[in-house]
Amino acid sequence: MINAQWQDQLSTGLAVMGLALGDDQQRRLLAFLGLLNKWNRAYNLTAVRDESQMVSRQLLDSLSILPWVTTDHLLDVGAGGGLPGIPLAITLPDRQFTLLDSNGKKTRFLNQCVLELGLDNVQVIHGRAEDCKPSRPFSQISSRAFTALENLVHWCDGLLANGGEFLAMKGQFPDDEVAALPAGWQVKSSHSLEVPGADGERHLLVVARAADSR
């Protein structure tokens, strides 16, 4: 049964963000949120437990980076409960998404989402970023509440294609993390994200190898 409050919050939030999604996409987004809420009770997938905040802090927050997703195949590293990977995959059905996480419980949940939601464009990998050996590197890698930027570029360097970029989602602008980026890496751009219904700051940092942005 569809949660009427969630349905209203989603349709209103999408309108504010200027996103026109079909009924089936909205249904899948809400079905995903229902699965996340159900499994979260046992698997601790997300810290958000207030149902009135879930649409904003999980669905709309994930979709706020849509304008910067330009690749045909995105890697979502530290995918956890599927944020932002699953909402992005539902919204962009013609693109491929690989979700990587080292926690077996979380990848079991992600595989269940793929099965129940019929997400043919999503692949789930259980493993550590440092040990992942894709057939080809990714031009974009997303990260949400995963780790500091320094760790992100260190652990995932081998997964990023030449000329590729990290899409790192953060709360407040992480000045200390930016300052700690190792030599050879830089923030290409940063963007303040507007998420309807969400309190606090949200930022997207686009990080790339310094040589790639010359």
C-alpha positions in Angstrom: 0.0 0.0 0.0 1.4 3.4 -1.0 2.1 5.8 1.8 -0.1 8.9 1.0 2.2 11.2 2.9 5.2 10.0 1.0 3.4 10.3 -2.3 2.4 13.9 -1.6 5.9 14.8 -0.4 7.5 13.2 -3.5 5.3 14.8 -6.0 5.6 18.2 -4.4 9.4 17.9 -4.0 9.9 16.8 -7.6 7.8 19.8 -8.8 10.0 22.2 -6.8 13.1 20.6 -8.2 11.7 20.8 -11.8 11.8 17.0 -12.3 9.1 15.4 -14.4 8.9 11.7 -13.6 6.4 9.2 -14.8 3.9 7.5 -12.6 5.8 4.2 -12.8 9.1 5.9 -11.7 7.4 7.6 -8.8 5.8 4.3 -7.8 9.2 2.6 -7.9 10.8 5.3 -5.8 8.1 4.9 -3.2 8.4 1.2 -3.3 12.1 1.4 -2.8 11.6 3.7 0.2 9.2 1.2 1.6 11.8 -1.6 1.3 14.4 0.7 2.9 12.2 1.5 5.8 11.3 -2.2 6.3 14.8 -3.6 6.1 16.3 -0.7 8.1 14.7 -2.1 11.3 17.0 -5.1 11.2 19.9 -4.1 9.0 20.6 -0.5 10.1 20.9 0.7 6.5 20.4 4.4 7.3 20.3 6.7 10.3 17.0 8.3 9.1 14.2 6.7 11.0 11.6 9.4 11.1 9.2 8.5 8.3 8.2 12.1 7.7 11.8 12.9 6.7 12.5 9.9 4.5 11.3 11.3 1.1 13.4 14.5 1.5 16.5 13.1 3.1 16.7 9.9 1.0 14.9 10.2 -2.3 15.0 14.0 -3.1 18.5 14.3 -1.6 19.7 11.5 -3.9 18.0 13.1 -7.0 19.6 16.5 -6.3 22.8 15.5 -8.1 20.9 14.5 -11.3 22.2 17.5 -13.3 25.8 16.4 -12.8 25.3 12.7 -13.7 26.5 12.6 -17.3 28.0 9.2 -17.7 26.3 6.1 -19.3 27.6 3.9 -16.4 27.9 5.2 -12.9 29.7 3.5 -10.0 28.1 4.2 -6.6 30.8 3.4 -4.0 29.9 2.6 -0.4 26.4 2.2 -1.7 25.0 1.2 1.7 21.2 1.4 1.5 21.3 2.3 -2.2 21.6 6.0 -1.9 22.0 7.7 -4.3 22.4 4.8 -6.7 18.9 3.2 -6.6 16.9 6.5 -7.0 19.2 7.6 -9.8 18.8 4.2 -11.5 15.0 4.4 -11.3 15.1 8.0 -12.7 17.6 7.2 -15.5 16.5 3.7 -16.8 18.6 4.0 -20.0 21.9 4.2 -18.0 23.8 1.6 -16.1 24.6 1.7 -12.4 27.0 -0.5 -10.4 26.5 -0.4 -6.6 29.6 -1.4 -4.6 29.6 -2.1 -0.8 31.7 -4.3 1.5 28.8 -5.0 3.9 27.1 -8.3 3.1 23.8 -7.4 4.7 23.6 -4.2 2.7 24.4 -5.9 -0.6 21.7 -8.5 0.2 19.3 -5.6 0.6 20.4 -4.0 -2.7 20.0 -7.3 -4.6 16.5 -7.6 -3.1 15.7 -4.1 -4.4 17.0 -5.0 -7.9 14.8 -8.1 -7.9 11.6 -6.6 -6.5 11.8 -3.3 -8.4 12.8 -4.9 -11.7 16.0 -2.8 -12.1 17.7 -4.3 -15.1 20.1 -1.5 -15.2 21.7 -2.1 -11.8 24.5 -4.5 -10.8 25.4 -5.1 -7.2 29.0 -6.0 -6.1 29.9 -7.2 -2.6 33.5 -6.1 -1.9 36.0 -3.5 -0.9 36.7 -0.7 -3.4 40.5 -1.4 -3.2 39.8 -5.0 -4.3 37.4 -4.3 -7.1 38.7 -5.1 -10.6 36.2 -3.8 -13.2 36.5 -4.7 -16.8 36.9 -1.0 -17.5 37.2 2.0 -15.2 34.3 4.4 -14.6 34.1 8.0 -15.9 32.0 9.0 -12.8 31.9 7.6 -9.3 29.4 8.8 -6.8 29.8 8.7 -3.0 27.3 9.7 -0.3 28.2 9.6 3.5 30.9 7.1 2.6 34.3 8.4 3.7 36.5 11.5 3.7 37.7 12.8 0.3 41.3 11.7 1.0 40.2 8.1 1.5 37.9 8.2 -1.4 40.6 9.2 -4.0 43.0 6.7 -2.4 40.8 3.7 -2.3 39.1 4.4 -5.6 41.9 5.8 -7.7 42.1 2.6 -9.8 38.4 2.6 -10.5 38.3 6.0 -12.0 39.0 6.5 -15.7 41.4 9.1 -17.1 39.5 12.3 -17.3 36.9 10.9 -14.8 35.5 12.5 -11.7 34.1 11.7 -8.3 30.7 13.1 -7.4 31.1 13.4 -3.6 27.9 14.3 -1.7 28.5 16.2 1.6 26.6 18.1 4.2 28.4 21.3 5.2 31.3 22.3 2.9 34.2 20.1 4.1 37.0 22.6 4.1 39.3 20.3 6.1 38.7 17.4 3.7 39.5 19.6 0.7 42.7 20.8 2.4 43.7 17.2 3.0 43.4 16.1 -0.6 46.7 14.5 -1.7 48.8 16.0 -4.4 47.5 15.4 -7.9 43.8 15.8 -6.9 41.6 18.9 -6.9 38.0 20.0 -6.5 36.9 20.9 -10.1 33.7 22.5 -8.9 31.4 22.6 -5.9 27.6 23.1 -5.8 25.2 24.0 -3.1 22.3 21.5 -3.3 18.7 22.6 -2.7 16.7 19.7 -1.3 13.0 20.4 -0.6 12.1 19.7 3.0 15.7 19.1 4.2 17.3 21.0 7.0 21.0 21.9 7.0 23.4 22.4 4.2 24.1 20.0 1.3 26.9 20.2 -1.1 28.2 18.3 -4.1 32.0 18.3 -4.7 33.3 17.3 -8.2 36.8 15.9 -7.6 39.2 14.9 -10.3 42.9 14.3 -10.9 44.6 17.7 -11.4 46.1 16.7 -14.7 42.7 15.8 -16.1 41.3 19.3 -15.7 44.0 21.2 -17.6 
